[in-house]
């Protein structure tokens, strides 16, 4: 069985619920019972979903080969690979690992699969399709930082992922691959519950709400021990780097954005789903690869609900790399890309998200509790129309100034960033609403789920 050749972003196929939507992939499954090992071509895509999903341990080992021995060079290899966290912040993974490894006391590794971002499904898809790759990476990371235990956290509502993970861990125990103790925890499904201090606080018996730091988890985390909290996609890449090295990882992507990344594409695209693309890929080529007609789009939301809107006029200039996105006032965040069609109301869509974000506050700080509610109410008033555009704009700017940088966590800052981009990208629409009221275009495309409990 030979790995499939590299395909450019415009030719990639999505993964939905762990299955590629193409019959060609069915021809490369059925590895159970084989003993051959295939070393993936470094420039072959996809890397994380080589045959549309490998929940079987036999399939996993046949494709990727055995889990490598513990290596004292792993942190150095991860640093050379240039791997950054795939959970949203994009922090260098090797620095986090080294910080935990340098602490006294037996460490803990937390594999963060809590995907509170409503329009993102990359982590769910990864856990449901390649659980052993995530567990491999978590095991290698645990050994590198001196941890004896791994906790995999998944939202408790993700029953399928929890079931697949449970089976995967049992299979690894039977095969003698459980070099580090692995447990699973079903976490609350709140937006900020996946923030690392919130997750640690919950694992220590509290509510899944962010805590004031320091101490940070790497200093004093689960059970008071040094704790490495990494997103599950990040750990899957660690599993690849541990096997094939930093040069292999860097053979795709760019010098600044090496390797590949998972994106959840939705909205006005013909083939929504999770895509694996090389770092620094052209935004337009990725959208067109998912079947979007860029001329029929008015904007694209990048990075989730803490992200930013980009107008259609900017799309050709942007690639999915840190520098390019930063220059456009954006970041990749959680890897969510939502395409908004011209027949949708960007202002009303944004007001809905702002209201949802206000409802997701942890109730710990005034800027969140009162500021986000007022901000959402002001946007909702803009949707209805009949107000003074200048006065309303001044009120929003005043609220943004009062909210930014004043919370215990980054929740208010994320909401501020989102609303600022709304005012910038949909300025003409806001003016029309002020004069004529509701535009009659569609809304309700971005999901705003009912929140769960904090414990």
Number of C-alpha atoms within 10 A of each C-alpha: 11 10 19 16 12 15 15 14 22 18 13 18 21 23 24 20 19 23 18 22 15 11 8 10 15 13 9 15 15 13 19 13 9 12 13 11 15 14 13 19 15 18 20 15 23 23 22 22 20 22 25 24 24 26 21 20 21 18 22 22 21 19 23 19 17 13 18 12 10 15 14 11 11 23 23 15 21 24 18 16 25 19 26 22 22 24 23 19 12 16 13 15 24 23 15 19 25 17 15 29 24 13 17 11 15 16 27 26 29 27 24 26 25 28 25 20 22 15 24 25 22 29 25 25 23 28 27 23 26 25 27 28 29 26 26 24 25 31 27 27 28 27 22 19 26 20 24 16 19 24 19 25 24 28 22 15 13 16 12 14 22 22 11 19 24 15 16 18 21 15 17 15 14 9 11 9 15 16 15 16 14 20 14 16 13 16 25 25 25 25 24 26 27 29 23 24 25 22 28 28 21 21 20 14 11 13 19 28 27 23 19 12 10 10 12 15 23 25 20 18 25 25 14 17 19 27 31 30 29 23 26 31 26 22 26 24 28 31 25 21 24 25 21 17 17 23 15 17 26 24 18 21 19 15 13 14 22 22 28 25 24 23 24 25 28 24 19 23 21 15 20 20 23 28 25 22 25 25 22 24 21 21 22 22 19 24 26 18 21 25 15 23 16 22 10 14 21 21 23 24 24 26 25 24 27 25 26 29 32 24 18 20 12 13 19 12 13 20 19 24 21 18 16 16 19 13 10 17 14 24 24 25 21 29 27 25 25 25 25 26 21 16 13 19 23 24 25 25 20 26 23 21 22 27 20 21 23 24 18 20 22 21 13 14 15 13 24 28 17 14 19 27 18 19 26 24 16 18 25 19 18 26 26 16 20 14 15 12 17 10 10 16 16 11 15 20 17 12 18 22 12 12 21 19 16 16 16 17 22 16 25 26 19 19 26 26 19 24 28 16 20 23 19 14 21 20 13 11 18 27 16 17 22 21 14 13 17 19 17 9 11 14 16 13 17 17 14 16 13 10 14 12 10 17 15
